[in-house]
Amino acid sequence: MDPVVHFEMPFDDQKRLSSFYKSAFGWQMQGTGEEMGNYVLASTTETGPQGRPKTPGAINGGFFPKKSDWPAQYPSVVIGVGDIKKAMQKITKAGGTVLGQPMEIPGVGQYVSFTDTEGNRVSILQPAPMAKPKKAKPATKKKAAPKKKKK
């Protein structure tokens, strides 16, 4: 079963959006800048060292700027999948429509949106492999200085 891992919503005014969600819900809002398409990350729950929510079932999300040439810009959820190409085939076979080709989100993974049979915009994400934590090296024991013989 593939879980919901993220939510997304469009915005017109980044400053107004960030102020609203911070004031109304206490979310931490972080703009990413031009290099990431001016996406705004929304932290709705505490995360661990890998950036994943600590509370089971909790998700974080983000907001994207509305663009005149993008299809279906509505609130949506993002579903985590193990293989994005296979998931795209399954979506099409089930009657959905994939909206373009997967795009690489640096440090996050492969992402693409689709519409389901009811016209809802939804997205899928094949997460990038997570970095394995470095193993701690075992402490080395210092050799004791040889005892001096008493004369």
C-alpha positions in Angstrom: 0.0 0.0 0.0 1.4 3.4 -1.0 0.9 6.1 1.8 0.1 9.8 1.5 3.5 11.5 2.3 2.9 15.2 1.5 0.2 17.8 0.6 0.4 20.7 -1.8 -1.6 23.8 -2.5 -1.1 26.7 -5.0 -0.6 30.3 -3.9 -0.8 33.8 -5.4 1.1 35.7 -2.7 3.9 34.0 -0.8 4.2 36.5 2.0 0.4 36.5 2.6 0.3 32.7 2.4 3.1 32.2 4.9 1.7 34.7 7.3 -1.7 33.1 7.3 -0.6 29.5 8.0 1.9 30.6 10.6 -0.7 32.7 12.4 -3.6 30.3 12.0 -1.9 27.0 12.7 1.6 27.7 14.0 3.2 26.1 11.0 6.8 26.9 10.1 6.9 28.2 6.5 10.2 28.3 4.5 10.6 29.7 1.0 13.0 27.9 -1.2 13.9 30.6 -3.8 14.2 30.6 -7.6 16.4 27.5 -7.7 13.5 25.4 -6.4 10.7 27.2 -8.2 9.8 29.5 -5.3 8.2 26.5 -3.5 7.3 27.1 0.1 7.8 24.2 2.6 5.3 23.9 5.4 6.4 22.1 8.5 3.3 21.0 10.3 4.9 18.5 12.7 8.3 17.8 14.3 10.7 15.9 12.1 13.6 13.6 12.9 17.2 13.7 11.6 16.2 12.3 8.1 13.5 15.0 7.8 10.7 12.5 8.2 7.8 13.3 10.6 8.3 11.8 14.1 4.6 11.3 14.7 3.2 8.3 12.8 0.6 9.4 10.2 1.6 13.1 10.3 2.8 14.7 7.1 4.3 18.0 6.1 3.5 19.8 2.9 4.2 22.7 0.6 2.8 25.4 -1.6 3.6 26.2 -5.2 3.2 29.5 -7.1 0.2 29.5 -9.5 1.3 29.6 -13.1 -0.9 30.3 -16.1 0.5 27.4 -18.2 0.2 24.6 -15.5 -2.8 22.2 -15.5 -5.0 21.5 -12.5 -3.6 23.8 -9.9 -5.7 22.8 -6.9 -4.9 21.4 -3.4 -3.7 17.9 -3.6 -1.9 15.1 -1.8 1.3 13.4 -2.7 1.5 9.6 -2.6 4.9 7.9 -2.0 5.7 5.1 -4.4 8.6 2.7 -4.8 8.9 2.9 -8.6 7.5 6.0 -10.3 7.5 4.5 -13.8 5.5 1.5 -12.7 3.1 3.7 -10.7 2.5 5.9 -13.8 1.6 2.8 -15.8 -0.8 1.6 -13.1 -2.4 5.1 -13.0 -3.0 5.1 -16.8 -4.3 1.5 -16.7 -6.7 2.4 -13.9 -8.1 5.3 -16.0 -6.1 8.2 -14.7 -4.1 10.7 -16.8 -0.4 11.4 -16.0 0.4 15.1 -16.4 3.8 15.1 -18.1 7.0 13.4 -17.2 8.6 12.9 -13.8 10.8 15.8 -12.6 13.8 15.5 -10.3 13.5 17.4 -7.1 17.1 17.7 -5.8 17.5 15.8 -2.6 13.8 14.7 -2.5 13.2 12.4 -5.5 11.2 11.9 -8.7 7.8 13.7 -8.8 4.9 13.9 -11.3 1.2 14.8 -11.0 -1.8 13.1 -12.4 -5.6 13.4 -12.5 -7.7 10.5 -11.2 -10.9 9.3 -12.8 -12.9 12.0 -10.9 -10.7 14.9 -12.2 -8.8 15.3 -8.9 -5.2 16.4 -9.2 -2.9 14.1 -7.2 0.9 13.6 -7.3 3.3 10.7 -6.8 6.8 10.8 -5.4 9.5 8.2 -5.6 11.8 9.4 -2.8 15.5 9.7 -3.3 17.5 7.1 -1.4 18.0 8.2 2.1 21.6 8.7 3.2 22.6 6.0 5.7 23.7 7.3 9.0 27.5 7.1 9.4 28.5 4.3 11.7 30.4 5.4 14.8 33.9 4.1 14.9 34.6 2.1 18.1 36.5 3.9 20.6 40.2 2.9 20.6 41.7 2.0 23.9 44.8 3.7 24.9 47.6 1.4 25.8 48.7 1.8 29.4 52.3 2.9 29.9 54.5 0.0 31.0 54.9 -0.1 34.7 58.4 0.9 35.9 60.2 -1.7 38.0 61.2 -0.7 41.5 64.9 -0.9 42.2 
